[in-house]
Amino acid sequence: MRNLKRVLLGVFVLLLVLAILAFILENQQSVSLLFLGWAGPELPVSLLVVAALLVGMLIGPMLAWLLGRSSRAARKRLV
């Protein structure tokens, strides 16, 4: 059973890596983002999307941790 879980995890990770690689290879056209009058450098679309994903993966858990911390503090004050 333990080996089956390892094999399934390995297959899942391999499929994920292949999907990311295919996404990067298919989205090589360069774009320049414009935000509030500031134009960024021309970068591949895949780089911008992966960077946005990583930033979201960092900000999401931080916000959840901060909100959870503040709600725990509020519950302690009520008790």
N, C-alpha and C positions, 0 to 999 in steps of 0.2 A: 504494500500500500504506500509506503514511504517513497519507494522508487517511482511509482506511478505518478505521485504528486510532483516529484522532481522532473520527470519527463514532460508532464503537462505544463509545468512552469517554464521549462526550457523551450518548448514549442511555442508557448504564448509570447515569450520574450523575443524569440526569433521572428515570429510573425509581426510583432510590433516594430522591430528594427527594420524589417523589410518594407513595411508600410511607410515608415518615416523616410527611408532611403528613396522609395519610389516617389513620395511627395516632393522631396528636395530635388530629385532629378527632373521631375516634370514642371517645376516652377522656377526656372532659372532666369526669366525675363526681369530686367531691372526696372524699378519704380522709384520715384522720389515722393515722399510724403510731405504734405503741406499742412501745417497746424498753426493757427493764429499768426499767419504771416511768416512763419519760420519754415524754410524748406530744408528738409534733410538730404543727406547724400543719396545718390542712386545706389540702391542695394537690391539683391535678388528678393523676390516676393517670399520665397521659402525662408530666408533668414529673418525677415520681419515677422512672419507668422510664428516661427519657432521662438523668437525672442519674446513675442507677446504671450505665448503659451507659458514660457518659463517665468515671466514676471507675474502672470496670473497664478501660477502654482506657488509662488512665494507669498504674494499678497493675500490670497484666499485663506490659507491656514493662519496667517498672522491676524487677520481680522476676526476669524473665528475664535482664536485664542483670546484676543482683547475683549470681544463681546462676552465670551464665556466667563472671563475673569471679572468683568464688571457685574454680570448677573449674579455670580457667586457672592460678590461683596454686598450686593443689594439684599440677597437672601439672608446673609449673616446679620445685617443691620435689622432685619425684620424679626429675627429670633430673639 
